[in-house]
């Protein structure tokens, strides 16, 4: 089975750049931009993780579902999207993540 990397990547990348541009121009608040992408990472996880879990249960029980190849294909495609959305998540929270790391290291020294 051939997986498309660009098919899920281009709309996700375009959508992120669109909402990020709206945020930078002051047309939407940062919280809306961040919450929208947090929602998408949650939905993509539920769908991809749920599909993967169903495939795992079917495989463990020796059940071959007629939808298994299609479900596996979309599991992988949503996983690709989830990787990109996770990178966007890191982009939104890199400052607070660094603060947590450095505050923790300062607390350990005292």
PAZAPA-4460 file (N, C-alpha, C; in steps of 0.05 Angstrom, whole numbers, plus 32768, in hexadecimal, padded with zeros to 4 digits):
% residues 110
    n_x    n_y    n_z   ca_x   ca_y   ca_z    c_x    c_y    c_z   seq   type   mol
   8011   7FE9   8000   8000   8000   8000   8012   8019   8000     1      X     A
   800B   802C   7FF0   801B   8045   7FED   800E   805A   7FFF     2      X     A
   801D   8067   800F   8013   807C   8021   801B   8097   8016     3      X     A
   8009   80A9   8018   800E   80C4   800E   8017   80D6   8025     4      X     A
   802E   80E2   8023   8038   80F4   8037   802D   8110   8032     5      X     A
   802B   8118   8019   8022   8133   8013   8004   8137   8016     6      X     A
   7FF5   8122   8011   7FD7   8124   8014   7FCF   812E   802F     7      X     A
   7FD8   8123   8045   7FD0   812E   805F   7FE1   8146   8067     8      X     A
   7FF9   8149   805D   800B   815E   8066   8004   8179   805C     9      X     A
   7FFD   817C   8042   7FF8   8196   8037   7FE0   81A4   8044    10      X     A
   7FC9   8198   8047   7FB3   81A6   8055   7FB9   81AD   8072    11      X     A
   7FC7   819C   8080   7FCE   81A1   809C   7FE2   81B8   809D    12      X     A
   7FF6   81B8   808C   800A   81CD   808C   7FFD   81E8   8083    13      X     A
   7FEC   81E7   806E   7FDE   81FF   8065   7FCC   820A   807A    14      X     A
   7FBD   81F8   8088   7FAB   8201   809D   7FBA   820E   80B4    15      X     A
   7FD1   8202   80BB   7FE1   820E   80D1   7FEB   8229   80CA    16      X     A
   7FF6   822C   80B2   8001   8245   80A9   7FEA   825A   80A7    17      X     A
   7FD3   8252   80A0   7FBC   8264   809E   7FB4   826F   80BA    18      X     A
   7FB1   825C   80CD   7FA9   8265   80E8   7FBF   8274   80F6    19      X     A
   7FD8   826D   80F0   7FEF   827B   80FC   7FF1   8297   80F1    20      X     A
   7FEC   829A   80D7   7FEC   82B5   80CB   7FD5   82C6   80D6    21      X     A
   7FBE   82BA   80DA   7FA7   82C9   80E6   7FAF   82D2   8102    22      X     A
   7FBC   82C1   8111   7FC4   82C8   812C   7FD9   82DE   812C    23      X     A
   7FED   82DC   811B   8003   82F0   811A   7FF8   830B   8111    24      X     A
   7FE4   830B   8100   7FD8   8325   80F7   7FC4   8330   810B    25      X     A
   7FBF   8322   8120   7FAC   832B   8134   7F8F   8327   812E    26      X     A
   7F89   8316   811A   7F6E   8310   8113   7F60   82FB   8125    27      X     A
   7F70   82EA   8130   7F66   82D7   8144   7F7A   82D7   815C    28      X     A
   7F70   82CE   8172   7F82   82CD   818A   7F93   82B4   8189    29      X     A
   7FA9   82B5   8197   7FBB   829E   8198   7FAD   8286   81A4    30      X     A
   7F9C   828A   81B8   7F8E   8274   81C4   7F7D   8265   81B0    31      X     A
   7F70   8274   819E   7F5F   8266   818A   7F71   8256   8177    32      X     A
   7F87   8261   816F   7F9A   8253   815D   7FA4   823A   816A    33      X     A
   7FAD   823C   8184   7FB8   8225   8192   7FA2   8211   8198    34      X     A
   7F8B   821A   81A1   7F75   8207   81A8   7F6B   81F8   8190    35      X     A
   7F6A   8205   8179   7F62   81F8   8160   7F75   81E0   815A    36      X     A
   7F8F   81E5   815B   7FA3   81D0   8155   7FA4   81BB   816B    37      X     A
   7F9F   81C3   8184   7F9D   81AF   8199   7F85   819D   8195    38      X     A
   7F6F   81A8   818C   7F57   8198   8185   7F5E   8185   816F    39      X     A
   7F6B   818E   815A   7F72   817D   8143   7F85   8166   814B    40      X     A
   7F98   816C   815C   7FAA   8157   8165   7F9B   8142   8175    41      X     A
   7F88   814B   8185   7F77   8138   8194   7F66   8127   8183    42      X     A
   7F59   8133   816F   7F47   8124   815D   7F57   8111   814C    43      X     A
   7F6E   811A   8142   7F7E   8108   8131   7F89   80F0   8142    44      X     A
   7F90   80F6   815B   7F98   80E0   816D   7F82   80CC   8172    45      X     A
   7F6A   80D6   8178   7F53   80C4   817D   7F4D   80B3   8165    46      X     A
   7F4D   80BF   814D   7F47   80AF   8135   7F5D   809C   812E    47      X     A
   7F76   80A6   812E   7F8C   8095   8126   7F91   8080   813C    48      X     A
   7F92   8088   8155   7F96   8075   816B   7F7F   8061   816E    49      X     A
   7F66   806B   816A   7F4F   8059   816C   7F4F   8045   8156    50      X     A
   7F56   804E   813D   7F57   803B   8127   7F6E   8027   812B    51      X     A
   7F85   8030   8135   7F9B   801E   813A   7F94   800A   8150    52      X     A
   7F85   8013   8164   7F7D   8001   8179   7F6A   7FEC   816F    53      X     A
   7F57   7FF4   815E   7F44   7FE0   8153   7F53   7FCC   8141    54      X     A
   7F66   7FD6   8131   7F76   7FC4   8120   7F86   7FB1   8132    55      X     A
   7F91   7FBA   8148   7FA0   7FA9   8159   7F8E   7F93   8166    56      X     A
   7F77   7F9B   816F   7F65   7F87   817B   7F5D   7F72   8166    57      X     A
   7F56   7F7B   814E   7F4E   7F69   8138   7F65   7F56   8132    58      X     A
   7F7E   7F61   8131   7F95   7F50   812A   7F9A   7F3C   8140    59      X     A
   7F98   7F44   8159   7F9C   7F32   8170   7F88   7F1B   8170    60      X     A
   7F6F   7F21   8169   7F5A   7F0D   8168   7F59   7EFD   814E    61      X     A
   7F6B   7F04   813B   7F6C   7EF6   8122   7F55   7EFD   810F    62      X     A
   7F48   7F14   8114   7F32   7F1C   8104   7F3C   7F2D   80EC    63      X     A
   7F34   7F26   80D5   7F3A   7F37   80BD   7F21   7F46   80B6    64      X     A
   7F23   7F60   80BA   7F0C   7F71   80B4   7F0D   7F7A   8096    65      X     A
   7EF7   7F7D   8089   7EF8   7F86   806D   7F03   7FA3   806B    66      X     A
   7F01   7FB2   8081   7F0B   7FCD   8081   7F28   7FD0   808A    67      X     A
   7F35   7FBA   8091   7F50   7FBB   809D   7F64   7FCA   808C    68      X     A
   7F66   7FC5   8072   7F7A   7FD4   8062   7F74   7FF2   8061    69      X     A
   7F5B   7FF9   805D   7F54   8015   805C   7F58   8022   8077    70      X     A
   7F51   8014   808D   7F54   801F   80A7   7F72   8023   80AD    71      X     A
   7F82   8010   80A5   7F9F   8013   80AA   7FAA   802A   809A    72      X     A
   7FA1   802E   8081   7FAA   8044   8070   7FA4   805F   807E    73      X     A
   7F8B   8062   8088   7F84   807C   8094   7F91   807F   80B0    74      X     A
   7F97   8069   80BD   7FA6   806A   80D6   7FC1   8076   80D1    75      X     A
   7FCE   806E   80BC   7FE9   8078   80B5   7FE7   8095   80AC    76      X     A
   7FD3   809B   809B   7FD0   80B7   8091   7FCA   80CA   80A7    77      X     A
   7FB9   80C3   80BA   7FB4   80D4   80D1   7FCC   80D6   80E3    78      X     A
   7FDB   80C1   80E4   7FF4   80C2   80F4   8008   80D6   80E8    79      X     A
   8009   80D8   80CE   801A   80EC   80C1   8011   8108   80C8    80      X     A
   7FF7   810C   80C7   7FEB   8126   80CE   7FF1   812C   80EB    81      X     A
   7FEF   8118   80FC   7FF3   811C   8119   8010   8124   811E    82      X     A
   8023   8119   8110   803F   8121   8113   8042   813F   810D    83      X     A
   8037   8148   80F7   8038   8165   80F0   802B   8176   8105    84      X     A
   8013   816E   810E   8005   817E   8122   8014   817F   813C    85      X     A
   8022   8169   8143   8032   8168   815B   804A   817C   8158    86      X     A
   8056   817E   8141   806B   8191   813C   8060   81AE   8140    87      X     A
   8048   81B3   8136   803B   81CD   813A   8036   81D2   8157    88      X     A
   802F   81BD   8166   802A   81BF   8183   8044   81C8   8191    89      X     A
   805A   81BB   8189   8074   81C3   8194   807B   81E0   818D    90      X     A
   8074   81E8   8175   8079   8204   816D   806A   8217   817E    91      X     A
   8051   8211   8186   8041   8222   8196   804B   8223   81B3    92      X     A
   8056   820D   81BD   805D   820B   81DA   807B   820A   81DF    93      X     A
   808C   8211   81CD   80A8   820D   81D1   80B3   821E   81E8    94      X     A
   80A9   8236   81EC   80B2   8247   8201   80AB   823C   821D    95      X     A
   8092   8234   8220   808A   8229   823A   8098   820E   823F    96      X     A
   809D   81FE   822A   80AB   81E5   822E   80C8   81EA   8238    97      X     A
   80D5   81FE   822C   80F0   8205   8235   80F0   820F   8252    98      X     A
   80DC   821F   8259   80DA   8229   8274   80D7   8212   8288    99      X     A
   80C6   81FF   8281   80C3   81E8   8293   80DC   81D8   8297   100      X     A
   80EB   81D5   8281   8104   81C5   8282   8119   81D4   8293   101      X     A
   811C   81EE   828F   8130   81FD   829D   8128   8202   82BA   102      X     A
   810E   8206   82C0   8105   8209   82DC   810A   81EF   82EB   103      X     A
   8105   81D8   82DE   8109   81BF   82EB   8127   81BB   82F1   104      X     A
   8138   81C2   82DF   8155   81BF   82E4   815F   81D2   82FA   105      X     A
   8153   81EA   82FC   815A   81FC   8311   8151   81F1   832C   106      X     A
   8139   81E6   832D   812F   81DA   8346   8140   81C3   834F   107      X     A
   814A   81B3   833C   815A   819C   8344   8175   81A5   8350   108      X     A
   8180   81BC   8348   8199   81C5   8352   8197   81D1   836F   109      X     A
   8180   81DB   8377   817E   81E7   8391   8178   81D3   83A7   110      X     A
***
